[in-house]
């Protein structure tokens, strides 16, 4: 099984802070590696066109963002950057 998770949060997806699952926007599962790879490439291409910045970590995490997309954080009393994260999971059955 192959899974592509898209999350939107004020931190990069590799941090997976407690409760990170609440920030999941979509969760897609694929039976074959071919379907998974095609869907991943389409999604990455879309995000690369949409956002100005990209960082990849450990081969299974991508973070995309644009400098002008932020929200006010009450606890920090400041604006925080919004990140669009992709997480890929591959499980053996």
Secondary structure in CASP SS format (residue, H / E / C, confidence):
PFRMAT SS
TARGET T0000
AUTHOR 0000-0000-0000
METHOD secondary structure of the structure
MODEL  1
X C 1.00
X E 1.00
X E 1.00
X E 1.00
X E 1.00
X E 1.00
X E 1.00
X E 1.00
X E 1.00
X C 1.00
X C 1.00
X C 1.00
X H 1.00
X H 1.00
X H 1.00
X C 1.00
X C 1.00
X C 1.00
X C 1.00
X H 1.00
X H 1.00
X H 1.00
X H 1.00
X E 1.00
X E 1.00
X E 1.00
X E 1.00
X E 1.00
X E 1.00
X E 1.00
X C 1.00
X C 1.00
X H 1.00
X H 1.00
X H 1.00
X H 1.00
X H 1.00
X H 1.00
X H 1.00
X H 1.00
X H 1.00
X H 1.00
X H 1.00
X H 1.00
X H 1.00
X H 1.00
X H 1.00
X H 1.00
X H 1.00
X H 1.00
X C 1.00
X C 1.00
X E 1.00
X E 1.00
X E 1.00
X E 1.00
X E 1.00
X C 1.00
X C 1.00
X C 1.00
X E 1.00
X E 1.00
X E 1.00
X E 1.00
X E 1.00
X C 1.00
X C 1.00
X C 1.00
X C 1.00
X E 1.00
X E 1.00
X E 1.00
X E 1.00
X C 1.00
X C 1.00
X C 1.00
X C 1.00
X E 1.00
X E 1.00
X E 1.00
X E 1.00
X C 1.00
X E 1.00
X E 1.00
X E 1.00
X E 1.00
X E 1.00
X E 1.00
X E 1.00
X E 1.00
X C 1.00
X C 1.00
X C 1.00
END
